[in-house]
Amino acid sequence: MMNYSQSVEPLFQPIELGNLKLSNRIVMAPMTRQFSPDGIPGTNVASYYRRRAENGVGLIVTEGTVINHRDASNQVNVPHFYGGAALNGWANVVSEVHEAGGRIIPQIWHMGAKGHVGDYSEAEITEIVQAFAQAASEAKRLGFDGIELHGAHSYLIDQFFYEKTNPRTDRYGGDMLARTRFAVEVIEACREVVGPEFPIVLRLSQWKTDDFQAKLAETPELLEQFLTPLVNAGVDIFHCSTRRFWEPEFEGSDLNFAGWTKKLTGKPTITVGSVGLDGEFTSLFTEGKGANNVGIDGLVQRLENEEFDLVAVGRSLMVDPAWAKKIRKGRIDELIPFTSEATKVLT
């Protein structure tokens, strides 16, 4: 039997982050499922998210939803965030989640340039920025509680951030600060259309899909330089993606990526990475491996120490809609294990 030696109540304390009022600190992490034929989320998608809200998740971040641009996605069943049918589907998702007492934000996504970001003219970059802004505007119109911009994991915004994928020599390339310009323009354009009170979350990662050891910033000093223009552009919350939340980001400190980001910016942060599991998520795709449930004492202690503000849970919530409720009530032995077979259901 798996027991928790420490109270999990810090996970279930309410929090107000500007206009975003949450009943607890548990966030459903965005996880691509490809269950939206031709980009249109149906009633099954609404039911999927509603079940997590009904079972006590404080904030739901949807799977990545693509903007209206030719390169935004190469996967036909990834949901769109444009077009009447897709937006009507998302309106139904919002309605179902809110009816269940939950809060929900869409993750707005561009999967990346087919070649590299140098292939885009400045005019096309402007079009992409406006496509992000249009999605943000639609999110507010549909009644979402904020938005998350996907700036991690080697997708488009991250391609601009990273020196190895951004060979541009104009104002969108060059040194680290110049490579933030595209993200800054996206954030500012979104802020302009949603107004000053609508929450904007930015997801970041140091690691890349082809290099788990990569870093955008090798030191805390460089990380502060990198984050400052993003804060100034209007980010309210940083969602700091790591493969294992317990790993220190820099030598000489136990702080993880979310901890350092909060310390350097003063902004609220979300930590994520193998919460409640004994294996990191990429092993499912590279080796077909699942993961076993493990205790979360260390996570709760870090939260209590205010190293970060929210905790994103991915695979555990994907396979077990009642994960949050079971954790709170101590029903640990009822947790559904994460296996490759379990992911085929995704109820």
C-alpha positions, 0 to 999 in steps of 0.5 A: 500500500502506498501511503503519503506521510504528509498532508496533501492539503496544500494542493487543495488551497484556493488561489487568486491569480489576478482574475483567475480564481481557482479552487485548488492548485491542481492543473490538468496539463495540456496533452495532445490526443488527436480525438478531434476529426478534421480539427473539430472537437465533439461532445466526447471532448467536452465530456472528457474535460468535464469529467476532470472538472467534476472530480476536482481539478482546479484549472484545465489547460486543453490539449494544443489547439492550432491557429489558422496558418498553413504550417500550424499542424500536420495532424488532421485530428488535432483540434483547431481554434479557428473556423465556425465548427471548431469554435462551436465545439470549444464553446460546448467544452467551456459550457460543460466545464463551467457547469461542472464548476471548473476553470479552463483555458485553451493552449494556443499552438503552432507546431512549427516551421516545416523547414526552419523559422528563416523560411518565413518572410517578415510579412508572414511572421506578421500574419502568424502573430495576428493568427495567434491574436485572433485565437486569443480573441476567440477564446475570450469571446467563447468564455474561456478563463484565459489562454496559454501560449505554447512556447516550449518543446521545439514548436514555433515560438520555441524555434524562434527562442533557440539559437540552433533553430533560429538562423535569422539575421534580421530583427527576429534572430541574433542574440538571446534577446533578439530571439525573444522578439517573435514571442514578445510580438505574439504576447503583445498582440494577444494582450491588445485584443483580450485586454489587461485583465484576461490571464495569459499563460506562457509555457516554456521549456529548456529541453527540446524534442531532440535534445533533453539536455538543451538549455535556452539559458545556462545560468540564472543570470541568463534566464533572467535576461531571457524572461524579462522581455516576456514579462514586460510583454504581458505574461501573467503566469509561466508554465515551466515544462520539465521532464522531472519536476524534482530535478534542479535547474542549475547547480548549487540550488535545489530550485527547479525551473518553475522555482527559478522562474518565480524567483527571477520574475516574481510571477506565479509559476506552474511546475510540471513533469512526472508528478505522481509517477516514477517515469518521465513521459517521453518513455511512452513514445520512445519505448512504449513504457508506462509508469507506476504511481509514487508518492508526492510528499516532495512535491507538496513540500515544495509547494508549501515552501512557495517555490511555485504556485500551481502543479500540472498533472498530465498522464495521471489525469489523462488515464484517471479522471478522478485522480485529484479526488482520490489524492485528496481523500487518501484513496491511493490504492484506487489510482489507475496506473499509467500504461500504454493500454490505458492511453487507448481509452482516454475517457 
